[in-house]
Amino acid sequence: MMGISIWQLLIILLIVVMLFGTKRLRGLGSDLGSAIAGFRKSVSEAESTAQVEPVKPELK
């Protein structure tokens, strides 16, 4: 099995930049970063509310 060398990665990166352009790639990176930040924020909020609010037993 052969791995991908650094030269092959650079060629792939060059082709991607030529296809999409730097502005679109920058926009995609920014969108991805904000999506990850929003996901982390919602997970931390869910964990903090789960720790604060105890489970209430159901009355029958």
PDB file of N, CA, C and O in Angstrom:
ATOM      1  N   MET A   1       0.840  -1.172   0.000  1.00  0.00           N
ATOM      2  CA  MET A   1       0.000   0.000   0.000  1.00  0.00           C
ATOM      3  C   MET A   1       0.887   1.238   0.000  1.00  0.00           C
ATOM      4  O   MET A   1       1.870   1.334   0.735  1.00  0.00           O
ATOM      5  N   MET A   2       0.509   2.157  -0.834  1.00  0.00           N
ATOM      6  CA  MET A   2       1.295   3.380  -0.916  1.00  0.00           C
ATOM      7  C   MET A   2       0.499   4.531  -0.314  1.00  0.00           C
ATOM      8  O   MET A   2      -0.703   4.666  -0.545  1.00  0.00           O
ATOM      9  N   GLY A   3       1.192   5.353   0.461  1.00  0.00           N
ATOM     10  CA  GLY A   3       0.555   6.520   1.043  1.00  0.00           C
ATOM     11  C   GLY A   3       0.604   7.697   0.083  1.00  0.00           C
ATOM     12  O   GLY A   3       1.231   7.631  -0.974  1.00  0.00           O
ATOM     13  N   ILE A   4      -0.051   8.748   0.460  1.00  0.00           N
ATOM     14  CA  ILE A   4      -0.042   9.965  -0.348  1.00  0.00           C
ATOM     15  C   ILE A   4       1.149  10.809   0.088  1.00  0.00           C
ATOM     16  O   ILE A   4       1.315  11.106   1.271  1.00  0.00           O
ATOM     17  N   SER A   5       1.969  11.188  -0.873  1.00  0.00           N
ATOM     18  CA  SER A   5       3.147  11.991  -0.545  1.00  0.00           C
ATOM     19  C   SER A   5       2.767  13.466  -0.466  1.00  0.00           C
ATOM     20  O   SER A   5       1.661  13.860  -0.834  1.00  0.00           O
ATOM     21  N   ILE A   6       3.702  14.265   0.019  1.00  0.00           N
ATOM     22  CA  ILE A   6       3.469  15.696   0.152  1.00  0.00           C
ATOM     23  C   ILE A   6       3.263  16.341  -1.214  1.00  0.00           C
ATOM     24  O   ILE A   6       2.485  17.288  -1.334  1.00  0.00           O
ATOM     25  N   TRP A   7       3.939  15.852  -2.238  1.00  0.00           N
ATOM     26  CA  TRP A   7       3.797  16.417  -3.576  1.00  0.00           C
ATOM     27  C   TRP A   7       2.409  16.167  -4.135  1.00  0.00           C
ATOM     28  O   TRP A   7       1.840  17.038  -4.793  1.00  0.00           O
ATOM     29  N   GLN A   8       1.860  14.995  -3.884  1.00  0.00           N
ATOM     30  CA  GLN A   8       0.511  14.692  -4.349  1.00  0.00           C
ATOM     31  C   GLN A   8      -0.515  15.566  -3.639  1.00  0.00           C
ATOM     32  O   GLN A   8      -1.478  16.020  -4.256  1.00  0.00           O
ATOM     33  N   LEU A   9      -0.313  15.803  -2.342  1.00  0.00           N
ATOM     34  CA  LEU A   9      -1.215  16.684  -1.611  1.00  0.00           C
ATOM     35  C   LEU A   9      -1.140  18.117  -2.132  1.00  0.00           C
ATOM     36  O   LEU A   9      -2.166  18.789  -2.235  1.00  0.00           O
ATOM     37  N   LEU A  10       0.045  18.584  -2.456  1.00  0.00           N
ATOM     38  CA  LEU A  10       0.200  19.932  -2.988  1.00  0.00           C
ATOM     39  C   LEU A  10      -0.467  20.082  -4.347  1.00  0.00           C
ATOM     40  O   LEU A  10      -1.072  21.116  -4.632  1.00  0.00           O
ATOM     41  N   ILE A  11      -0.360  19.065  -5.183  1.00  0.00           N
ATOM     42  CA  ILE A  11      -1.012  19.107  -6.495  1.00  0.00           C
ATOM     43  C   ILE A  11      -2.532  19.126  -6.333  1.00  0.00           C
ATOM     44  O   ILE A  11      -3.219  19.867  -7.036  1.00  0.00           O
ATOM     45  N   ILE A  12      -3.057  18.324  -5.421  1.00  0.00           N
ATOM     46  CA  ILE A  12      -4.498  18.307  -5.164  1.00  0.00           C
ATOM     47  C   ILE A  12      -4.953  19.660  -4.628  1.00  0.00           C
ATOM     48  O   ILE A  12      -5.999  20.164  -5.035  1.00  0.00           O
ATOM     49  N   LEU A  13      -4.189  20.246  -3.730  1.00  0.00           N
ATOM     50  CA  LEU A  13      -4.517  21.559  -3.193  1.00  0.00           C
ATOM     51  C   LEU A  13      -4.514  22.624  -4.276  1.00  0.00           C
ATOM     52  O   LEU A  13      -5.389  23.489  -4.296  1.00  0.00           O
ATOM     53  N   LEU A  14      -3.556  22.571  -5.160  1.00  0.00           N
ATOM     54  CA  LEU A  14      -3.484  23.521  -6.266  1.00  0.00           C
ATOM     55  C   LEU A  14      -4.699  23.389  -7.185  1.00  0.00           C
ATOM     56  O   LEU A  14      -5.261  24.396  -7.616  1.00  0.00           O
ATOM     57  N   ILE A  15      -5.100  22.173  -7.483  1.00  0.00           N
ATOM     58  CA  ILE A  15      -6.269  21.950  -8.343  1.00  0.00           C
ATOM     59  C   ILE A  15      -7.536  22.470  -7.669  1.00  0.00           C
ATOM     60  O   ILE A  15      -8.377  23.083  -8.327  1.00  0.00           O
ATOM     61  N   VAL A  16      -7.682  22.233  -6.362  1.00  0.00           N
ATOM     62  CA  VAL A  16      -8.858  22.711  -5.636  1.00  0.00           C
ATOM     63  C   VAL A  16      -8.904  24.232  -5.634  1.00  0.00           C
ATOM     64  O   VAL A  16      -9.970  24.817  -5.824  1.00  0.00           O
ATOM     65  N   VAL A  17      -7.764  24.880  -5.421  1.00  0.00           N
ATOM     66  CA  VAL A  17      -7.718  26.344  -5.429  1.00  0.00           C
ATOM     67  C   VAL A  17      -8.050  26.875  -6.814  1.00  0.00           C
ATOM     68  O   VAL A  17      -8.745  27.884  -6.939  1.00  0.00           O
ATOM     69  N   MET A  18      -7.566  26.212  -7.851  1.00  0.00           N
ATOM     70  CA  MET A  18      -7.859  26.662  -9.208  1.00  0.00           C
ATOM     71  C   MET A  18      -9.337  26.481  -9.545  1.00  0.00           C
ATOM     72  O   MET A  18      -9.906  27.308 -10.257  1.00  0.00           O
ATOM     73  N   LEU A  19      -9.963  25.430  -9.054  1.00  0.00           N
ATOM     74  CA  LEU A  19     -11.375  25.183  -9.349  1.00  0.00           C
ATOM     75  C   LEU A  19     -12.305  26.140  -8.601  1.00  0.00           C
ATOM     76  O   LEU A  19     -13.226  26.704  -9.191  1.00  0.00           O
ATOM     77  N   PHE A  20     -12.061  26.319  -7.311  1.00  0.00           N
ATOM     78  CA  PHE A  20     -12.986  27.073  -6.482  1.00  0.00           C
ATOM     79  C   PHE A  20     -12.565  28.519  -6.248  1.00  0.00           C
ATOM     80  O   PHE A  20     -13.425  29.365  -6.002  1.00  0.00           O
ATOM     81  N   GLY A  21     -11.311  28.821  -6.315  1.00  0.00           N
ATOM     82  CA  GLY A  21     -10.850  30.174  -6.038  1.00  0.00           C
ATOM     83  C   GLY A  21     -10.648  30.391  -4.546  1.00  0.00           C
ATOM     84  O   GLY A  21     -11.220  29.687  -3.714  1.00  0.00           O
ATOM     85  N   THR A  22      -9.830  31.370  -4.229  1.00  0.00           N
ATOM     86  CA  THR A  22      -9.492  31.603  -2.826  1.00  0.00           C
ATOM     87  C   THR A  22     -10.640  32.231  -2.058  1.00  0.00           C
ATOM     88  O   THR A  22     -10.796  31.958  -0.868  1.00  0.00           O
ATOM     89  N   LYS A  23     -11.450  33.067  -2.701  1.00  0.00           N
ATOM     90  CA  LYS A  23     -12.560  33.707  -1.983  1.00  0.00           C
ATOM     91  C   LYS A  23     -13.595  32.682  -1.547  1.00  0.00           C
ATOM     92  O   LYS A  23     -14.081  32.728  -0.417  1.00  0.00           O
ATOM     93  N   ARG A  24     -13.930  31.765  -2.431  1.00  0.00           N
ATOM     94  CA  ARG A  24     -14.927  30.747  -2.079  1.00  0.00           C
ATOM     95  C   ARG A  24     -14.386  29.809  -0.999  1.00  0.00           C
ATOM     96  O   ARG A  24     -15.121  29.426  -0.090  1.00  0.00           O
ATOM     97  N   LEU A  25     -13.108  29.438  -1.092  1.00  0.00           N
ATOM     98  CA  LEU A  25     -12.528  28.572  -0.067  1.00  0.00           C
ATOM     99  C   LEU A  25     -12.478  29.281   1.282  1.00  0.00           C
ATOM    100  O   LEU A  25     -12.719  28.662   2.318  1.00  0.00           O
ATOM    101  N   ARG A  26     -12.166  30.578   1.273  1.00  0.00           N
ATOM    102  CA  ARG A  26     -12.140  31.352   2.513  1.00  0.00           C
ATOM    103  C   ARG A  26     -13.541  31.417   3.113  1.00  0.00           C
ATOM    104  O   ARG A  26     -13.706  31.299   4.327  1.00  0.00           O
ATOM    105  N   GLY A  27     -14.544  31.604   2.265  1.00  0.00           N
ATOM    106  CA  GLY A  27     -15.925  31.630   2.735  1.00  0.00           C
ATOM    107  C   GLY A  27     -16.366  30.290   3.305  1.00  0.00           C
ATOM    108  O   GLY A  27     -17.053  30.235   4.325  1.00  0.00           O
ATOM    109  N   LEU A  28     -15.969  29.212   2.641  1.00  0.00           N
ATOM    110  CA  LEU A  28     -16.303  27.878   3.151  1.00  0.00           C
ATOM    111  C   LEU A  28     -15.639  27.623   4.497  1.00  0.00           C
ATOM    112  O   LEU A  28     -16.253  27.058   5.402  1.00  0.00           O
ATOM    113  N   GLY A  29     -14.385  28.041   4.625  1.00  0.00           N
ATOM    114  CA  GLY A  29     -13.676  27.876   5.895  1.00  0.00           C
ATOM    115  C   GLY A  29     -14.327  28.676   7.009  1.00  0.00           C
ATOM    116  O   GLY A  29     -14.450  28.203   8.138  1.00  0.00           O
ATOM    117  N   SER A  30     -14.739  29.880   6.686  1.00  0.00           N
ATOM    118  CA  SER A  30     -15.405  30.722   7.677  1.00  0.00           C
ATOM    119  C   SER A  30     -16.741  30.125   8.097  1.00  0.00           C
ATOM    120  O   SER A  30     -17.065  30.103   9.285  1.00  0.00           O
ATOM    121  N   ASP A  31     -17.511  29.646   7.143  1.00  0.00           N
ATOM    122  CA  ASP A  31     -18.801  29.023   7.444  1.00  0.00           C
ATOM    123  C   ASP A  31     -18.629  27.758   8.284  1.00  0.00           C
ATOM    124  O   ASP A  31     -19.390  27.513   9.220  1.00  0.00           O
ATOM    125  N   LEU A  32     -17.633  26.972   7.943  1.00  0.00           N
ATOM    126  CA  LEU A  32     -17.373  25.747   8.697  1.00  0.00           C
ATOM    127  C   LEU A  32     -16.950  26.074  10.131  1.00  0.00           C
ATOM    128  O   LEU A  32     -17.389  25.420  11.077  1.00  0.00           O
ATOM    129  N   GLY A  33     -16.103  27.082  10.285  1.00  0.00           N
ATOM    130  CA  GLY A  33     -15.671  27.485  11.622  1.00  0.00           C
ATOM    131  C   GLY A  33     -16.817  27.990  12.478  1.00  0.00           C
ATOM    132  O   GLY A  33     -16.893  27.661  13.661  1.00  0.00           O
ATOM    133  N   SER A  34     -17.711  28.786  11.902  1.00  0.00           N
ATOM    134  CA  SER A  34     -18.846  29.287  12.676  1.00  0.00           C
ATOM    135  C   SER A  34     -19.824  28.162  13.002  1.00  0.00           C
ATOM    136  O   SER A  34     -20.450  28.182  14.062  1.00  0.00           O
ATOM    137  N   ALA A  35     -19.965  27.194  12.121  1.00  0.00           N
ATOM    138  CA  ALA A  35     -20.838  26.052  12.406  1.00  0.00           C
ATOM    139  C   ALA A  35     -20.289  25.210  13.555  1.00  0.00           C
ATOM    140  O   ALA A  35     -21.041  24.762  14.420  1.00  0.00           O
ATOM    141  N   ILE A  36     -18.987  25.001  13.557  1.00  0.00           N
ATOM    142  CA  ILE A  36     -18.370  24.231  14.646  1.00  0.00           C
ATOM    143  C   ILE A  36     -18.483  24.989  15.959  1.00  0.00           C
ATOM    144  O   ILE A  36     -18.759  24.388  16.997  1.00  0.00           O
ATOM    145  N   ALA A  37     -18.271  26.305  15.927  1.00  0.00           N
ATOM    146  CA  ALA A  37     -18.394  27.115  17.145  1.00  0.00           C
ATOM    147  C   ALA A  37     -19.822  27.075  17.679  1.00  0.00           C
ATOM    148  O   ALA A  37     -20.020  26.965  18.889  1.00  0.00           O
ATOM    149  N   GLY A  38     -20.812  27.162  16.807  1.00  0.00           N
ATOM    150  CA  GLY A  38     -22.203  27.074  17.236  1.00  0.00           C
ATOM    151  C   GLY A  38     -22.544  25.720  17.823  1.00  0.00           C
ATOM    152  O   GLY A  38     -23.285  25.630  18.801  1.00  0.00           O
ATOM    153  N   PHE A  39     -22.003  24.666  17.229  1.00  0.00           N
ATOM    154  CA  PHE A  39     -22.240  23.314  17.751  1.00  0.00           C
ATOM    155  C   PHE A  39     -21.639  23.159  19.142  1.00  0.00           C
ATOM    156  O   PHE A  39     -22.282  22.618  20.042  1.00  0.00           O
ATOM    157  N   ARG A  40     -20.412  23.630  19.320  1.00  0.00           N
ATOM    158  CA  ARG A  40     -19.765  23.541  20.635  1.00  0.00           C
ATOM    159  C   ARG A  40     -20.531  24.349  21.676  1.00  0.00           C
ATOM    160  O   ARG A  40     -20.674  23.913  22.818  1.00  0.00           O
ATOM    161  N   LYS A  41     -21.022  25.519  21.289  1.00  0.00           N
ATOM    162  CA  LYS A  41     -21.780  26.356  22.218  1.00  0.00           C
ATOM    163  C   LYS A  41     -23.064  25.654  22.644  1.00  0.00           C
ATOM    164  O   LYS A  41     -23.403  25.656  23.827  1.00  0.00           O
ATOM    165  N   SER A  42     -23.775  25.060  21.704  1.00  0.00           N
ATOM    166  CA  SER A  42     -25.028  24.383  22.043  1.00  0.00           C
ATOM    167  C   SER A  42     -24.782  23.149  22.903  1.00  0.00           C
ATOM    168  O   SER A  42     -25.582  22.843  23.788  1.00  0.00           O
ATOM    169  N   VAL A  43     -23.690  22.441  22.655  1.00  0.00           N
ATOM    170  CA  VAL A  43     -23.374  21.262  23.471  1.00  0.00           C
ATOM    171  C   VAL A  43     -23.034  21.683  24.894  1.00  0.00           C
ATOM    172  O   VAL A  43     -23.474  21.044  25.850  1.00  0.00           O
ATOM    173  N   SER A  44     -22.254  22.755  25.046  1.00  0.00           N
ATOM    174  CA  SER A  44     -21.900  23.198  26.390  1.00  0.00           C
ATOM    175  C   SER A  44     -23.126  23.732  27.136  1.00  0.00           C
ATOM    176  O   SER A  44     -23.251  23.534  28.344  1.00  0.00           O
ATOM    177  N   GLU A  45     -24.038  24.412  26.415  1.00  0.00           N
ATOM    178  CA  GLU A  45     -25.268  24.880  27.055  1.00  0.00           C
ATOM    179  C   GLU A  45     -26.136  23.705  27.479  1.00  0.00           C
ATOM    180  O   GLU A  45     -26.733  23.736  28.555  1.00  0.00           O
ATOM    181  N   ALA A  46     -26.213  22.683  26.659  1.00  0.00           N
ATOM    182  CA  ALA A  46     -27.019  21.506  26.998  1.00  0.00           C
ATOM    183  C   ALA A  46     -26.432  20.785  28.206  1.00  0.00           C
ATOM    184  O   ALA A  46     -27.176  20.293  29.055  1.00  0.00           O
ATOM    185  N   GLU A  47     -25.115  20.719  28.289  1.00  0.00           N
ATOM    186  CA  GLU A  47     -24.479  20.065  29.432  1.00  0.00           C
ATOM    187  C   GLU A  47     -24.707  20.867  30.708  1.00  0.00           C
ATOM    188  O   GLU A  47     -24.940  20.286  31.768  1.00  0.00           O
ATOM    189  N   SER A  48     -24.642  22.189  30.620  1.00  0.00           N
ATOM    190  CA  SER A  48     -24.826  23.003  31.820  1.00  0.00           C
ATOM    191  C   SER A  48     -26.281  22.947  32.294  1.00  0.00           C
ATOM    192  O   SER A  48     -26.520  22.923  33.502  1.00  0.00           O
ATOM    193  N   THR A  49     -27.244  22.925  31.395  1.00  0.00           N
ATOM    194  CA  THR A  49     -28.642  22.817  31.821  1.00  0.00           C
ATOM    195  C   THR A  49     -28.940  21.424  32.345  1.00  0.00           C
ATOM    196  O   THR A  49     -29.786  21.266  33.226  1.00  0.00           O
ATOM    197  N   ALA A  50     -28.271  20.426  31.828  1.00  0.00           N
ATOM    198  CA  ALA A  50     -28.484  19.060  32.317  1.00  0.00           C
ATOM    199  C   ALA A  50     -27.939  18.916  33.732  1.00  0.00           C
ATOM    200  O   ALA A  50     -28.483  18.148  34.524  1.00  0.00           O
ATOM    201  N   GLN A  51     -26.868  19.645  34.064  1.00  0.00           N
ATOM    202  CA  GLN A  51     -26.294  19.574  35.399  1.00  0.00           C
ATOM    203  C   GLN A  51     -27.112  20.393  36.388  1.00  0.00           C
ATOM    204  O   GLN A  51     -27.182  20.031  37.562  1.00  0.00           O
ATOM    205  N   VAL A  52     -27.722  21.467  35.958  1.00  0.00           N
ATOM    206  CA  VAL A  52     -28.465  22.351  36.850  1.00  0.00           C
ATOM    207  C   VAL A  52     -29.841  21.794  37.157  1.00  0.00           C
ATOM    208  O   VAL A  52     -30.280  21.836  38.307  1.00  0.00           O
ATOM    209  N   GLU A  53     -30.522  21.281  36.166  1.00  0.00           N
ATOM    210  CA  GLU A  53     -31.884  20.807  36.345  1.00  0.00           C
ATOM    211  C   GLU A  53     -31.904  19.320  36.683  1.00  0.00           C
ATOM    212  O   GLU A  53     -31.603  18.489  35.826  1.00  0.00           O
ATOM    213  N   PRO A  54     -32.257  18.972  37.931  1.00  0.00           N
ATOM    214  CA  PRO A  54     -32.340  17.547  38.272  1.00  0.00           C
ATOM    215  C   PRO A  54     -33.574  16.926  37.624  1.00  0.00           C
ATOM    216  O   PRO A  54     -34.529  17.621  37.275  1.00  0.00           O
ATOM    217  N   VAL A  55     -33.536  15.641  37.476  1.00  0.00           N
ATOM    218  CA  VAL A  55     -34.654  14.912  36.879  1.00  0.00           C
ATOM    219  C   VAL A  55     -35.758  14.830  37.890  1.00  0.00           C
ATOM    220  O   VAL A  55     -35.549  14.395  39.022  1.00  0.00           O
ATOM    221  N   LYS A  56     -36.965  15.256  37.474  1.00  0.00           N
ATOM    222  CA  LYS A  56     -38.108  15.251  38.385  1.00  0.00           C
ATOM    223  C   LYS A  56     -38.830  13.907  38.253  1.00  0.00           C
ATOM    224  O   LYS A  56     -39.120  13.458  37.145  1.00  0.00           O
ATOM    225  N   PRO A  57     -39.120  13.269  39.398  1.00  0.00           N
ATOM    226  CA  PRO A  57     -39.845  11.990  39.318  1.00  0.00           C
ATOM    227  C   PRO A  57     -41.291  12.228  38.905  1.00  0.00           C
ATOM    228  O   PRO A  57     -41.891  13.245  39.256  1.00  0.00           O
ATOM    229  N   GLU A  58     -41.831  11.295  38.170  1.00  0.00           N
ATOM    230  CA  GLU A  58     -43.210  11.397  37.715  1.00  0.00           C
ATOM    231  C   GLU A  58     -44.159  10.924  38.811  1.00  0.00           C
ATOM    232  O   GLU A  58     -43.906   9.922  39.479  1.00  0.00           O
ATOM    233  N   LEU A  59     -45.229  11.644  38.980  1.00  0.00           N
ATOM    234  CA  LEU A  59     -46.247  11.256  39.976  1.00  0.00           C
ATOM    235  C   LEU A  59     -47.314  10.434  39.288  1.00  0.00           C
ATOM    236  O   LEU A  59     -47.788  10.780  38.206  1.00  0.00           O
ATOM    237  N   LYS A  60     -47.689   9.328  39.937  1.00  0.00           N
ATOM    238  CA  LYS A  60     -48.701   8.445  39.347  1.00  0.00           C
ATOM    239  C   LYS A  60     -49.955   8.479  40.158  1.00  0.00           C
ATOM    240  O   LYS A  60     -50.925   7.800  39.822  1.00  0.00           O
TER     241      LYS A  60
END
